[in-house]
Amino acid sequence: MTILYLLIPLSLILLGLAVWAFFWAVKHDQFDDLEGPAHRILFDDENDLTAEQRAEHKKTSSQRTDSDEPEPPA
């Protein structure tokens, strides 16, 4: 029974910390964009590049894939 004198205030303190952390997260805009990062990984970064940068990226990636292919057997 005496343990309740310790556990009840301790649980109220932990509850207060959880409520404070939630309101802090809301105030600091932690919940503004929940779906953005999940959708961002589905798209290439090429959308942010200029036309010249896209052409250079395709050129270097095609060179990389050509050199990575194994030699055909003779």
N, C-alpha and C positions, 0 to 999 in steps of 0.2 A: 504494500500500500504506500510506503514511503517513496518508492521509486516514481510514483505518479507526480510527486512534488518536483521531481527533476525532469521527467519526460514531457509533461504538459507545457512548461515554459520553453523547453528546448524545441518542441514542435511548433510553438507559436513564433519563435524566433526564426526558424527555418521557413515557415510560411511567409513571414514578413519579408525575408530575403528573396524568396521566389517572386512575390508580388512586386517588390522593388525592381528586380531584374527584368521582369516583363515590361513594366512601365518605362524603364530606362531604354529597353530595346525599341519600344514603340516611339519614344521621343526622339531617338537617334536614327530613325528611318531604317531600321533593320528589316522590316517586313514590307518595304515598298514594292519590290519587284521579285516575286517568288518564282515566276516562270521564265524570266529572261535568261538566266544562266543555263537553264535546262534546254532552251531552244537554241541558244547561241552555239552550243557544241555541235549542232546538226548542220551548220552552215560553214562553208569554207571562209577563210580569212580573205580570200581574193575579192570579196565585195568591197573591201575598204581600199583596194589598190587602184592606182591609175591604170590606163590602158597600157602604157609603156612597162609598168611594173608587172602587170599580168603577163605580157608577152615574154618578159625576161624570166619570170617564174616558170612558165610553160617550157621555155627553152632549156633551162637548167634541170627541170624535172624530167624532161624527155632524155636528156643526156645521161642523167643518173640511172634511169630505168634501162637504157640501152647498154650501159656498161655493167649493170647488175645481172643481165641475163647470162646464163651459162652458155658455153660454146657448144654448138651441135656436134654430136659424135661423127667422126669421119668414116 
